[in-house]
Every structure is written in structure tokens, then in C-alpha cells.
Amino acid sequence: MTKRKSTIDERLAAVKEYTEAGKPYEQIARERGFSYRQVYEWVRKYRKFGIAGLEDRRGERKISQTPRSKEEELEKRIAELEHENHLLKLECELRKKVEELERGNR
């Protein structure tokens, strides 16, 4: 089975065939031209996150993604605060260096 790109509508249709029609993963994969693993993962992500779980989020920075769950929302907030903390530490160090240089020139 060769990999091919899929749209969110194709993924949702495959998931609905499994959840609503009760078709096995193997049959859905064969009929739609996807791998068993792809269909399995879409169903798993759909159950966990809903339709947002079917979005292709590869290549995106976590901080720029829309959170799919409360846990992801908290992870995003933690990343933002860690970045802000890093910038504040750099600013503090810079001020110390400037003060040192000013004292040395007097």
C-alpha cells in the first residue's frame, strides 16, 4: 500500500464507516486506498479529540497549534510561560552587564 495524502473529509468518512457502519479497519482501508494503520489511528484520534484529532498537524510548532484538549491547552500555556521566563532572564542578565560597564567607566 502506497501512502497518499488524505483530506479531513476523507478521514472523517473513514472513521464514520467504522463507528457507524461497523466496517472493519481492513475493509475500509482497502476500499478507500489507505493503510490499515492510518484508519486505525484516525479512529483512535477521533475518539480522543473529536474532529480536531483528524487534522494534520505535522510540521507545526506546538505553540502555534490550537489545543485539542485541556491537557494540550495547559502544555501550550506552560511553553509560553517558559519562553517568557527565558526572555526575562536574558533581560536581567543584560541589565547587570550594562550596570557593570557603567560602573567601570566612572
Distance bins in CASP14 RR format, pairs under 12 A and 6 or more apart:
PFRMAT RR
TARGET T0000
AUTHOR 0000-0000-0000
RMODE 2
METHOD distances of the structure
MODEL  1
1 26 0 0 0 0 0 1 0 0 0 0 0
1 29 1 0 0 1 0 0 0 0 0 0 0
1 30 0 0 0 0 1 0 0 0 0 0 0
1 32 0 0 0 0 0 1 0 0 0 0 0
1 33 1 0 0 1 0 0 0 0 0 0 0
1 34 1 0 0 1 0 0 0 0 0 0 0
1 35 1 0 1 0 0 0 0 0 0 0 0
1 36 0 0 0 0 1 0 0 0 0 0 0
1 37 0 0 0 0 1 0 0 0 0 0 0
1 38 0 0 0 0 1 0 0 0 0 0 0
1 39 0 0 0 0 0 1 0 0 0 0 0
2 33 0 0 0 0 1 0 0 0 0 0 0
2 34 0 0 0 0 0 1 0 0 0 0 0
2 35 0 0 0 0 1 0 0 0 0 0 0
2 38 0 0 0 0 0 1 0 0 0 0 0
3 33 0 0 0 0 0 1 0 0 0 0 0
3 34 0 0 0 0 1 0 0 0 0 0 0
3 35 1 0 0 1 0 0 0 0 0 0 0
3 37 0 0 0 0 0 1 0 0 0 0 0
3 38 0 0 0 0 1 0 0 0 0 0 0
4 10 0 0 0 0 1 0 0 0 0 0 0
4 29 0 0 0 0 0 1 0 0 0 0 0
4 32 0 0 0 0 1 0 0 0 0 0 0
4 33 1 0 0 1 0 0 0 0 0 0 0
4 34 1 0 0 1 0 0 0 0 0 0 0
4 35 0 0 0 0 1 0 0 0 0 0 0
4 38 0 0 0 0 1 0 0 0 0 0 0
5 11 0 0 0 0 0 1 0 0 0 0 0
5 33 0 0 0 0 0 1 0 0 0 0 0
5 34 0 0 0 0 0 1 0 0 0 0 0
5 38 0 0 0 0 0 1 0 0 0 0 0
5 56 0 0 0 0 1 0 0 0 0 0 0
5 58 0 0 0 0 0 1 0 0 0 0 0
6 12 0 0 0 0 1 0 0 0 0 0 0
6 13 0 0 0 0 1 0 0 0 0 0 0
6 14 0 0 0 0 1 0 0 0 0 0 0
6 15 0 0 0 0 0 1 0 0 0 0 0
6 29 0 0 0 0 0 1 0 0 0 0 0
6 32 0 0 0 0 1 0 0 0 0 0 0
6 33 0 0 0 0 1 0 0 0 0 0 0
6 34 1 0 0 1 0 0 0 0 0 0 0
6 35 0 0 0 0 0 1 0 0 0 0 0
6 38 1 0 0 1 0 0 0 0 0 0 0
6 39 0 0 0 0 0 1 0 0 0 0 0
6 41 0 0 0 0 0 1 0 0 0 0 0
6 42 0 0 0 0 1 0 0 0 0 0 0
6 54 0 0 0 0 1 0 0 0 0 0 0
6 55 0 0 0 0 0 1 0 0 0 0 0
6 56 0 0 0 0 1 0 0 0 0 0 0
7 13 0 0 0 0 1 0 0 0 0 0 0
7 14 0 0 0 0 0 1 0 0 0 0 0
7 32 0 0 0 0 0 1 0 0 0 0 0
7 34 0 0 0 0 0 1 0 0 0 0 0
7 42 0 0 0 0 0 1 0 0 0 0 0
7 54 0 0 0 0 1 0 0 0 0 0 0
7 55 0 0 0 0 0 1 0 0 0 0 0
7 56 0 0 0 0 1 0 0 0 0 0 0
8 14 0 0 0 0 0 1 0 0 0 0 0
8 15 0 0 0 0 0 1 0 0 0 0 0
8 42 0 0 0 0 1 0 0 0 0 0 0
8 45 0 0 0 0 0 1 0 0 0 0 0
8 46 0 0 0 0 0 1 0 0 0 0 0
8 50 0 0 0 0 0 1 0 0 0 0 0
8 51 1 0 0 1 0 0 0 0 0 0 0
8 52 0 0 0 0 1 0 0 0 0 0 0
8 53 0 0 0 0 1 0 0 0 0 0 0
8 54 1 0 1 0 0 0 0 0 0 0 0
8 55 1 0 0 1 0 0 0 0 0 0 0
8 56 1 0 0 1 0 0 0 0 0 0 0
8 57 0 0 0 0 0 1 0 0 0 0 0
9 15 0 0 0 0 0 1 0 0 0 0 0
9 16 0 0 0 0 0 1 0 0 0 0 0
9 32 0 0 0 0 0 1 0 0 0 0 0
9 42 0 0 0 0 0 1 0 0 0 0 0
9 51 0 0 0 0 0 1 0 0 0 0 0
9 54 0 0 0 0 1 0 0 0 0 0 0
9 55 0 0 0 0 0 1 0 0 0 0 0
10 16 0 0 0 0 0 1 0 0 0 0 0
10 17 0 0 0 0 0 1 0 0 0 0 0
10 28 0 0 0 0 0 1 0 0 0 0 0
10 29 0 0 0 0 0 1 0 0 0 0 0
10 31 0 0 0 0 0 1 0 0 0 0 0
10 32 1 0 0 1 0 0 0 0 0 0 0
10 33 0 0 0 0 1 0 0 0 0 0 0
10 34 0 0 0 0 1 0 0 0 0 0 0
10 38 0 0 0 0 0 1 0 0 0 0 0
10 39 0 0 0 0 0 1 0 0 0 0 0
10 42 0 0 0 0 1 0 0 0 0 0 0
10 54 0 0 0 0 1 0 0 0 0 0 0
10 56 0 0 0 0 0 1 0 0 0 0 0
11 17 0 0 0 0 0 1 0 0 0 0 0
11 18 0 0 0 0 0 1 0 0 0 0 0
11 28 0 0 0 0 0 1 0 0 0 0 0
11 32 0 0 0 0 1 0 0 0 0 0 0
11 34 0 0 0 0 1 0 0 0 0 0 0
11 38 0 0 0 0 1 0 0 0 0 0 0
11 39 0 0 0 0 1 0 0 0 0 0 0
11 40 0 0 0 0 0 1 0 0 0 0 0
11 41 0 0 0 0 1 0 0 0 0 0 0
11 42 1 0 1 0 0 0 0 0 0 0 0
11 43 0 0 0 0 1 0 0 0 0 0 0
11 44 0 0 0 0 0 1 0 0 0 0 0
11 45 0 0 0 0 1 0 0 0 0 0 0
11 46 0 0 0 0 1 0 0 0 0 0 0
11 50 0 0 0 0 0 1 0 0 0 0 0
11 51 0 0 0 0 1 0 0 0 0 0 0
11 52 0 0 0 0 0 1 0 0 0 0 0
11 53 0 0 0 0 1 0 0 0 0 0 0
11 54 1 0 1 0 0 0 0 0 0 0 0
11 55 0 0 0 0 1 0 0 0 0 0 0
11 56 0 0 0 0 1 0 0 0 0 0 0
12 18 0 0 0 0 0 1 0 0 0 0 0
12 19 0 0 0 0 0 1 0 0 0 0 0
12 20 0 0 0 0 0 1 0 0 0 0 0
12 32 0 0 0 0 0 1 0 0 0 0 0
12 39 0 0 0 0 0 1 0 0 0 0 0
12 42 0 0 0 0 1 0 0 0 0 0 0
12 43 0 0 0 0 0 1 0 0 0 0 0
12 45 0 0 0 0 0 1 0 0 0 0 0
12 46 1 0 0 1 0 0 0 0 0 0 0
12 50 0 0 0 0 1 0 0 0 0 0 0
12 51 1 0 0 1 0 0 0 0 0 0 0
12 52 0 0 0 0 0 1 0 0 0 0 0
12 53 0 0 0 0 0 1 0 0 0 0 0
12 54 1 0 1 0 0 0 0 0 0 0 0
12 55 0 0 0 0 0 1 0 0 0 0 0
13 19 0 0 0 0 0 1 0 0 0 0 0
13 20 0 0 0 0 0 1 0 0 0 0 0
13 21 0 0 0 0 0 1 0 0 0 0 0
13 23 0 0 0 0 0 1 0 0 0 0 0
13 28 0 0 0 0 1 0 0 0 0 0 0
13 31 0 0 0 0 0 1 0 0 0 0 0
13 32 1 0 0 1 0 0 0 0 0 0 0
13 34 0 0 0 0 0 1 0 0 0 0 0
13 39 0 0 0 0 0 1 0 0 0 0 0
13 42 0 0 0 0 1 0 0 0 0 0 0
13 46 0 0 0 0 0 1 0 0 0 0 0
13 51 0 0 0 0 0 1 0 0 0 0 0
13 54 0 0 0 0 0 1 0 0 0 0 0
14 20 0 0 0 0 0 1 0 0 0 0 0
14 21 0 0 0 0 0 1 0 0 0 0 0
14 22 0 0 0 0 0 1 0 0 0 0 0
14 23 0 0 0 0 1 0 0 0 0 0 0
14 24 0 0 0 0 0 1 0 0 0 0 0
14 25 0 0 0 0 1 0 0 0 0 0 0
14 27 0 0 0 0 0 1 0 0 0 0 0
14 28 1 0 1 0 0 0 0 0 0 0 0
14 29 0 0 0 0 1 0 0 0 0 0 0
14 30 0 0 0 0 0 1 0 0 0 0 0
14 31 0 0 0 0 1 0 0 0 0 0 0
14 32 1 0 1 0 0 0 0 0 0 0 0
14 33 0 0 0 0 1 0 0 0 0 0 0
14 34 1 0 0 1 0 0 0 0 0 0 0
14 35 0 0 0 0 0 1 0 0 0 0 0
14 36 0 0 0 0 0 1 0 0 0 0 0
14 38 0 0 0 0 1 0 0 0 0 0 0
14 39 1 0 1 0 0 0 0 0 0 0 0
14 40 0 0 0 0 0 1 0 0 0 0 0
14 41 0 0 0 0 0 1 0 0 0 0 0
14 42 1 0 1 0 0 0 0 0 0 0 0
14 43 0 0 0 0 1 0 0 0 0 0 0
14 45 0 0 0 0 0 1 0 0 0 0 0
14 46 0 0 0 0 1 0 0 0 0 0 0
14 54 0 0 0 0 1 0 0 0 0 0 0
15 21 0 0 0 0 0 1 0 0 0 0 0
15 22 0 0 0 0 0 1 0 0 0 0 0
15 23 0 0 0 0 0 1 0 0 0 0 0
15 25 0 0 0 0 0 1 0 0 0 0 0
15 28 0 0 0 0 1 0 0 0 0 0 0
15 32 0 0 0 0 0 1 0 0 0 0 0
15 34 0 0 0 0 0 1 0 0 0 0 0
15 38 0 0 0 0 0 1 0 0 0 0 0
15 39 1 0 0 1 0 0 0 0 0 0 0
15 40 0 0 0 0 0 1 0 0 0 0 0
15 41 0 0 0 0 0 1 0 0 0 0 0
15 42 1 0 1 0 0 0 0 0 0 0 0
15 43 1 0 1 0 0 0 0 0 0 0 0
15 44 0 0 0 0 1 0 0 0 0 0 0
15 45 0 0 0 0 1 0 0 0 0 0 0
15 46 1 0 1 0 0 0 0 0 0 0 0
15 47 0 0 0 0 1 0 0 0 0 0 0
15 48 0 0 0 0 0 1 0 0 0 0 0
15 49 0 0 0 0 0 1 0 0 0 0 0
15 50 0 0 0 0 1 0 0 0 0 0 0
15 51 0 0 0 0 1 0 0 0 0 0 0
15 53 0 0 0 0 1 0 0 0 0 0 0
15 54 1 0 0 1 0 0 0 0 0 0 0
16 22 0 0 0 0 1 0 0 0 0 0 0
16 23 0 0 0 0 1 0 0 0 0 0 0
16 28 0 0 0 0 1 0 0 0 0 0 0
16 32 0 0 0 0 0 1 0 0 0 0 0
16 39 0 0 0 0 0 1 0 0 0 0 0
16 42 0 0 0 0 0 1 0 0 0 0 0
16 43 0 0 0 0 1 0 0 0 0 0 0
16 46 0 0 0 0 1 0 0 0 0 0 0
16 50 0 0 0 0 0 1 0 0 0 0 0
16 51 0 0 0 0 0 1 0 0 0 0 0
16 54 0 0 0 0 0 1 0 0 0 0 0
17 23 1 0 1 0 0 0 0 0 0 0 0
17 24 0 0 0 0 1 0 0 0 0 0 0
17 25 0 0 0 0 1 0 0 0 0 0 0
17 26 0 0 0 0 0 1 0 0 0 0 0
17 27 0 0 0 0 1 0 0 0 0 0 0
17 28 1 0 1 0 0 0 0 0 0 0 0
17 29 0 0 0 0 0 1 0 0 0 0 0
17 30 0 0 0 0 0 1 0 0 0 0 0
17 31 0 0 0 0 1 0 0 0 0 0 0
17 32 0 0 0 0 1 0 0 0 0 0 0
17 34 0 0 0 0 0 1 0 0 0 0 0
17 39 0 0 0 0 1 0 0 0 0 0 0
17 42 0 0 0 0 0 1 0 0 0 0 0
17 43 0 0 0 0 1 0 0 0 0 0 0
17 46 0 0 0 0 0 1 0 0 0 0 0
18 24 1 0 0 1 0 0 0 0 0 0 0
18 25 1 0 0 1 0 0 0 0 0 0 0
18 26 0 0 0 0 0 1 0 0 0 0 0
18 27 0 0 0 0 1 0 0 0 0 0 0
18 28 1 0 1 0 0 0 0 0 0 0 0
18 29 0 0 0 0 0 1 0 0 0 0 0
18 31 0 0 0 0 0 1 0 0 0 0 0
18 32 0 0 0 0 0 1 0 0 0 0 0
18 34 0 0 0 0 0 1 0 0 0 0 0
18 36 0 0 0 0 0 1 0 0 0 0 0
18 38 0 0 0 0 0 1 0 0 0 0 0
18 39 1 0 0 1 0 0 0 0 0 0 0
18 40 0 0 0 0 1 0 0 0 0 0 0
18 41 0 0 0 0 0 1 0 0 0 0 0
18 42 0 0 0 0 1 0 0 0 0 0 0
18 43 1 0 1 0 0 0 0 0 0 0 0
18 44 0 0 0 0 0 1 0 0 0 0 0
18 46 0 0 0 0 1 0 0 0 0 0 0
18 47 0 0 0 0 0 1 0 0 0 0 0
19 25 0 0 0 0 0 1 0 0 0 0 0
19 28 0 0 0 0 0 1 0 0 0 0 0
19 39 0 0 0 0 0 1 0 0 0 0 0
19 42 0 0 0 0 0 1 0 0 0 0 0
19 43 1 0 0 1 0 0 0 0 0 0 0
19 44 0 0 0 0 0 1 0 0 0 0 0
19 46 1 0 0 1 0 0 0 0 0 0 0
19 47 0 0 0 0 1 0 0 0 0 0 0
19 50 0 0 0 0 0 1 0 0 0 0 0
20 28 0 0 0 0 0 1 0 0 0 0 0
20 43 0 0 0 0 0 1 0 0 0 0 0
20 46 0 0 0 0 0 1 0 0 0 0 0
21 27 0 0 0 0 1 0 0 0 0 0 0
21 28 0 0 0 0 1 0 0 0 0 0 0
21 31 0 0 0 0 0 1 0 0 0 0 0
22 28 0 0 0 0 1 0 0 0 0 0 0
22 43 0 0 0 0 0 1 0 0 0 0 0
23 29 0 0 0 0 1 0 0 0 0 0 0
23 30 0 0 0 0 0 1 0 0 0 0 0
23 31 0 0 0 0 1 0 0 0 0 0 0
23 32 0 0 0 0 0 1 0 0 0 0 0
23 39 0 0 0 0 1 0 0 0 0 0 0
23 43 0 0 0 0 0 1 0 0 0 0 0
24 30 0 0 0 0 1 0 0 0 0 0 0
24 31 0 0 0 0 0 1 0 0 0 0 0
24 36 0 0 0 0 1 0 0 0 0 0 0
24 39 0 0 0 0 1 0 0 0 0 0 0
24 40 0 0 0 0 0 1 0 0 0 0 0
24 43 0 0 0 0 0 1 0 0 0 0 0
25 31 0 0 0 0 0 1 0 0 0 0 0
25 32 0 0 0 0 0 1 0 0 0 0 0
25 34 0 0 0 0 1 0 0 0 0 0 0
25 35 0 0 0 0 1 0 0 0 0 0 0
25 36 1 0 1 0 0 0 0 0 0 0 0
25 37 0 0 0 0 1 0 0 0 0 0 0
25 38 0 0 0 0 1 0 0 0 0 0 0
25 39 1 0 1 0 0 0 0 0 0 0 0
25 40 1 0 1 0 0 0 0 0 0 0 0
25 41 0 0 0 0 1 0 0 0 0 0 0
25 42 0 0 0 0 1 0 0 0 0 0 0
25 43 1 0 0 1 0 0 0 0 0 0 0
25 44 0 0 0 0 0 1 0 0 0 0 0
26 32 0 0 0 0 0 1 0 0 0 0 0
26 33 0 0 0 0 0 1 0 0 0 0 0
26 34 0 0 0 0 0 1 0 0 0 0 0
26 35 0 0 0 0 0 1 0 0 0 0 0
26 36 1 0 1 0 0 0 0 0 0 0 0
26 37 0 0 0 0 0 1 0 0 0 0 0
26 38 0 0 0 0 0 1 0 0 0 0 0
26 39 0 0 0 0 1 0 0 0 0 0 0
26 40 0 0 0 0 1 0 0 0 0 0 0
27 33 0 0 0 0 0 1 0 0 0 0 0
27 34 0 0 0 0 0 1 0 0 0 0 0
27 36 0 0 0 0 1 0 0 0 0 0 0
27 39 0 0 0 0 1 0 0 0 0 0 0
28 34 1 0 0 1 0 0 0 0 0 0 0
28 35 0 0 0 0 0 1 0 0 0 0 0
28 36 0 0 0 0 1 0 0 0 0 0 0
28 37 0 0 0 0 0 1 0 0 0 0 0
28 38 0 0 0 0 1 0 0 0 0 0 0
28 39 1 0 1 0 0 0 0 0 0 0 0
28 40 0 0 0 0 1 0 0 0 0 0 0
28 42 0 0 0 0 1 0 0 0 0 0 0
28 43 0 0 0 0 1 0 0 0 0 0 0
29 35 1 0 1 0 0 0 0 0 0 0 0
29 36 1 0 1 0 0 0 0 0 0 0 0
29 37 0 0 0 0 1 0 0 0 0 0 0
29 38 1 0 0 1 0 0 0 0 0 0 0
29 39 1 0 1 0 0 0 0 0 0 0 0
29 40 0 0 0 0 1 0 0 0 0 0 0
29 41 0 0 0 0 0 1 0 0 0 0 0
29 42 0 0 0 0 0 1 0 0 0 0 0
29 43 0 0 0 0 0 1 0 0 0 0 0
30 36 0 0 0 0 1 0 0 0 0 0 0
30 38 0 0 0 0 0 1 0 0 0 0 0
30 39 0 0 0 0 1 0 0 0 0 0 0
31 39 0 0 0 0 0 1 0 0 0 0 0
32 38 0 0 0 0 1 0 0 0 0 0 0
32 39 1 0 0 1 0 0 0 0 0 0 0
32 42 0 0 0 0 0 1 0 0 0 0 0
33 39 0 0 0 0 1 0 0 0 0 0 0
34 40 0 0 0 0 1 0 0 0 0 0 0
34 41 0 0 0 0 0 1 0 0 0 0 0
34 42 0 0 0 0 1 0 0 0 0 0 0
34 43 0 0 0 0 0 1 0 0 0 0 0
35 41 0 0 0 0 1 0 0 0 0 0 0
35 42 0 0 0 0 0 1 0 0 0 0 0
36 42 0 0 0 0 0 1 0 0 0 0 0
36 43 0 0 0 0 0 1 0 0 0 0 0
37 43 0 0 0 0 0 1 0 0 0 0 0
37 44 0 0 0 0 0 1 0 0 0 0 0
38 44 0 0 0 0 0 1 0 0 0 0 0
38 45 0 0 0 0 0 1 0 0 0 0 0
38 54 0 0 0 0 0 1 0 0 0 0 0
38 56 0 0 0 0 0 1 0 0 0 0 0
39 45 0 0 0 0 0 1 0 0 0 0 0
39 46 0 0 0 0 0 1 0 0 0 0 0
39 54 0 0 0 0 0 1 0 0 0 0 0
40 46 0 0 0 0 0 1 0 0 0 0 0
40 47 0 0 0 0 0 1 0 0 0 0 0
41 47 0 0 0 0 0 1 0 0 0 0 0
41 48 0 0 0 0 0 1 0 0 0 0 0
41 49 0 0 0 0 0 1 0 0 0 0 0
41 53 0 0 0 0 1 0 0 0 0 0 0
41 54 0 0 0 0 1 0 0 0 0 0 0
41 56 0 0 0 0 0 1 0 0 0 0 0
42 48 0 0 0 0 0 1 0 0 0 0 0
42 49 0 0 0 0 0 1 0 0 0 0 0
42 50 0 0 0 0 0 1 0 0 0 0 0
42 51 0 0 0 0 0 1 0 0 0 0 0
42 53 0 0 0 0 1 0 0 0 0 0 0
42 54 1 0 1 0 0 0 0 0 0 0 0
42 55 0 0 0 0 0 1 0 0 0 0 0
42 56 0 0 0 0 0 1 0 0 0 0 0
43 49 0 0 0 0 0 1 0 0 0 0 0
43 50 0 0 0 0 0 1 0 0 0 0 0
43 53 0 0 0 0 0 1 0 0 0 0 0
43 54 0 0 0 0 1 0 0 0 0 0 0
44 50 0 0 0 0 0 1 0 0 0 0 0
44 53 0 0 0 0 1 0 0 0 0 0 0
44 54 0 0 0 0 0 1 0 0 0 0 0
45 51 0 0 0 0 1 0 0 0 0 0 0
45 52 0 0 0 0 1 0 0 0 0 0 0
45 53 1 0 1 0 0 0 0 0 0 0 0
45 54 1 0 0 1 0 0 0 0 0 0 0
45 55 0 0 0 0 1 0 0 0 0 0 0
45 56 0 0 0 0 0 1 0 0 0 0 0
45 57 0 0 0 0 0 1 0 0 0 0 0
45 68 0 0 0 0 1 0 0 0 0 0 0
45 69 0 0 0 0 0 1 0 0 0 0 0
46 52 0 0 0 0 1 0 0 0 0 0 0
46 53 1 0 0 1 0 0 0 0 0 0 0
46 54 1 0 1 0 0 0 0 0 0 0 0
46 55 0 0 0 0 0 1 0 0 0 0 0
46 68 0 0 0 0 0 1 0 0 0 0 0
47 53 0 0 0 0 1 0 0 0 0 0 0
47 54 0 0 0 0 0 1 0 0 0 0 0
48 54 0 0 0 0 0 1 0 0 0 0 0
48 68 0 0 0 0 1 0 0 0 0 0 0
48 69 1 0 0 1 0 0 0 0 0 0 0
48 71 0 0 0 0 0 1 0 0 0 0 0
48 72 0 0 0 0 0 1 0 0 0 0 0
49 55 0 0 0 0 1 0 0 0 0 0 0
49 57 0 0 0 0 0 1 0 0 0 0 0
49 65 0 0 0 0 0 1 0 0 0 0 0
49 66 0 0 0 0 0 1 0 0 0 0 0
49 67 0 0 0 0 1 0 0 0 0 0 0
49 68 1 0 1 0 0 0 0 0 0 0 0
49 69 1 0 0 1 0 0 0 0 0 0 0
49 70 0 0 0 0 0 1 0 0 0 0 0
49 71 0 0 0 0 0 1 0 0 0 0 0
49 72 0 0 0 0 1 0 0 0 0 0 0
50 68 1 0 0 1 0 0 0 0 0 0 0
50 69 0 0 0 0 1 0 0 0 0 0 0
51 68 0 0 0 0 1 0 0 0 0 0 0
52 65 0 0 0 0 1 0 0 0 0 0 0
52 66 1 0 0 1 0 0 0 0 0 0 0
52 67 0 0 0 0 1 0 0 0 0 0 0
52 68 1 0 1 0 0 0 0 0 0 0 0
52 69 0 0 0 0 1 0 0 0 0 0 0
52 72 0 0 0 0 1 0 0 0 0 0 0
52 73 0 0 0 0 0 1 0 0 0 0 0
53 65 0 0 0 0 0 1 0 0 0 0 0
53 66 0 0 0 0 0 1 0 0 0 0 0
53 67 0 0 0 0 0 1 0 0 0 0 0
53 68 1 0 1 0 0 0 0 0 0 0 0
53 69 0 0 0 0 1 0 0 0 0 0 0
53 72 0 0 0 0 0 1 0 0 0 0 0
54 68 0 0 0 0 0 1 0 0 0 0 0
55 65 0 0 0 0 1 0 0 0 0 0 0
55 66 0 0 0 0 1 0 0 0 0 0 0
55 67 0 0 0 0 0 1 0 0 0 0 0
55 68 0 0 0 0 1 0 0 0 0 0 0
56 65 0 0 0 0 0 1 0 0 0 0 0
57 64 0 0 0 0 1 0 0 0 0 0 0
57 65 1 0 1 0 0 0 0 0 0 0 0
57 66 0 0 0 0 1 0 0 0 0 0 0
57 67 0 0 0 0 0 1 0 0 0 0 0
57 68 0 0 0 0 1 0 0 0 0 0 0
57 72 0 0 0 0 0 1 0 0 0 0 0
58 65 0 0 0 0 0 1 0 0 0 0 0
59 65 0 0 0 0 1 0 0 0 0 0 0
60 66 0 0 0 0 1 0 0 0 0 0 0
60 76 0 0 0 0 0 1 0 0 0 0 0
61 76 0 0 0 0 0 1 0 0 0 0 0
61 79 0 0 0 0 1 0 0 0 0 0 0
61 80 0 0 0 0 0 1 0 0 0 0 0
61 83 0 0 0 0 0 1 0 0 0 0 0
62 68 0 0 0 0 0 1 0 0 0 0 0
62 72 0 0 0 0 1 0 0 0 0 0 0
62 73 0 0 0 0 0 1 0 0 0 0 0
62 75 1 0 0 1 0 0 0 0 0 0 0
62 76 1 0 0 1 0 0 0 0 0 0 0
62 77 0 0 0 0 0 1 0 0 0 0 0
62 78 0 0 0 0 0 1 0 0 0 0 0
62 79 1 0 0 1 0 0 0 0 0 0 0
62 80 0 0 0 0 0 1 0 0 0 0 0
62 82 0 0 0 0 0 1 0 0 0 0 0
62 83 0 0 0 0 0 1 0 0 0 0 0
63 72 0 0 0 0 0 1 0 0 0 0 0
63 73 0 0 0 0 0 1 0 0 0 0 0
63 75 0 0 0 0 1 0 0 0 0 0 0
63 76 1 0 0 1 0 0 0 0 0 0 0
63 77 0 0 0 0 1 0 0 0 0 0 0
63 78 0 0 0 0 0 1 0 0 0 0 0
63 79 1 0 1 0 0 0 0 0 0 0 0
63 80 1 0 0 1 0 0 0 0 0 0 0
63 81 0 0 0 0 0 1 0 0 0 0 0
63 82 0 0 0 0 0 1 0 0 0 0 0
63 83 1 0 0 1 0 0 0 0 0 0 0
63 84 0 0 0 0 0 1 0 0 0 0 0
64 76 0 0 0 0 1 0 0 0 0 0 0
64 79 0 0 0 0 0 1 0 0 0 0 0
64 80 0 0 0 0 0 1 0 0 0 0 0
65 72 1 0 0 1 0 0 0 0 0 0 0
65 73 0 0 0 0 0 1 0 0 0 0 0
65 75 0 0 0 0 0 1 0 0 0 0 0
65 76 1 0 0 1 0 0 0 0 0 0 0
65 79 0 0 0 0 0 1 0 0 0 0 0
66 72 0 0 0 0 1 0 0 0 0 0 0
66 73 0 0 0 0 1 0 0 0 0 0 0
66 76 0 0 0 0 1 0 0 0 0 0 0
67 73 1 1 0 0 0 0 0 0 0 0 0
67 74 0 0 0 0 1 0 0 0 0 0 0
67 75 1 0 0 1 0 0 0 0 0 0 0
67 76 1 0 1 0 0 0 0 0 0 0 0
67 77 0 0 0 0 1 0 0 0 0 0 0
67 78 0 0 0 0 0 1 0 0 0 0 0
67 79 0 0 0 0 0 1 0 0 0 0 0
67 80 0 0 0 0 0 1 0 0 0 0 0
68 75 0 0 0 0 0 1 0 0 0 0 0
68 76 0 0 0 0 0 1 0 0 0 0 0
69 75 0 0 0 0 1 0 0 0 0 0 0
69 76 0 0 0 0 0 1 0 0 0 0 0
70 76 0 0 0 0 0 1 0 0 0 0 0
70 77 0 0 0 0 0 1 0 0 0 0 0
71 77 0 0 0 0 0 1 0 0 0 0 0
71 78 0 0 0 0 0 1 0 0 0 0 0
72 78 0 0 0 0 0 1 0 0 0 0 0
72 79 0 0 0 0 0 1 0 0 0 0 0
73 79 0 0 0 0 0 1 0 0 0 0 0
73 80 0 0 0 0 0 1 0 0 0 0 0
74 80 0 0 0 0 0 1 0 0 0 0 0
74 81 0 0 0 0 0 1 0 0 0 0 0
75 81 0 0 0 0 0 1 0 0 0 0 0
75 82 0 0 0 0 0 1 0 0 0 0 0
76 82 0 0 0 0 0 1 0 0 0 0 0
76 83 0 0 0 0 0 1 0 0 0 0 0
77 83 0 0 0 0 0 1 0 0 0 0 0
77 84 0 0 0 0 0 1 0 0 0 0 0
78 84 0 0 0 0 0 1 0 0 0 0 0
78 85 0 0 0 0 0 1 0 0 0 0 0
79 85 0 0 0 0 0 1 0 0 0 0 0
79 86 0 0 0 0 0 1 0 0 0 0 0
80 86 0 0 0 0 0 1 0 0 0 0 0
80 87 0 0 0 0 0 1 0 0 0 0 0
81 87 0 0 0 0 0 1 0 0 0 0 0
81 88 0 0 0 0 0 1 0 0 0 0 0
82 88 0 0 0 0 0 1 0 0 0 0 0
82 89 0 0 0 0 0 1 0 0 0 0 0
83 89 0 0 0 0 0 1 0 0 0 0 0
83 90 0 0 0 0 0 1 0 0 0 0 0
84 90 0 0 0 0 0 1 0 0 0 0 0
84 91 0 0 0 0 0 1 0 0 0 0 0
85 91 0 0 0 0 0 1 0 0 0 0 0
85 92 0 0 0 0 0 1 0 0 0 0 0
86 92 0 0 0 0 0 1 0 0 0 0 0
86 93 0 0 0 0 0 1 0 0 0 0 0
87 93 0 0 0 0 0 1 0 0 0 0 0
87 94 0 0 0 0 0 1 0 0 0 0 0
88 94 0 0 0 0 0 1 0 0 0 0 0
88 95 0 0 0 0 0 1 0 0 0 0 0
89 95 0 0 0 0 0 1 0 0 0 0 0
89 96 0 0 0 0 0 1 0 0 0 0 0
90 96 0 0 0 0 0 1 0 0 0 0 0
90 97 0 0 0 0 0 1 0 0 0 0 0
91 97 0 0 0 0 0 1 0 0 0 0 0
91 98 0 0 0 0 0 1 0 0 0 0 0
92 98 0 0 0 0 0 1 0 0 0 0 0
92 99 0 0 0 0 0 1 0 0 0 0 0
93 99 0 0 0 0 0 1 0 0 0 0 0
93 100 0 0 0 0 0 1 0 0 0 0 0
94 100 0 0 0 0 0 1 0 0 0 0 0
94 101 0 0 0 0 0 1 0 0 0 0 0
95 101 0 0 0 0 0 1 0 0 0 0 0
95 102 0 0 0 0 0 1 0 0 0 0 0
96 102 0 0 0 0 0 1 0 0 0 0 0
96 103 0 0 0 0 0 1 0 0 0 0 0
97 103 0 0 0 0 0 1 0 0 0 0 0
97 104 0 0 0 0 0 1 0 0 0 0 0
98 104 0 0 0 0 0 1 0 0 0 0 0
98 105 0 0 0 0 0 1 0 0 0 0 0
99 105 0 0 0 0 0 1 0 0 0 0 0
99 106 0 0 0 0 0 1 0 0 0 0 0
100 106 0 0 0 0 0 1 0 0 0 0 0
END
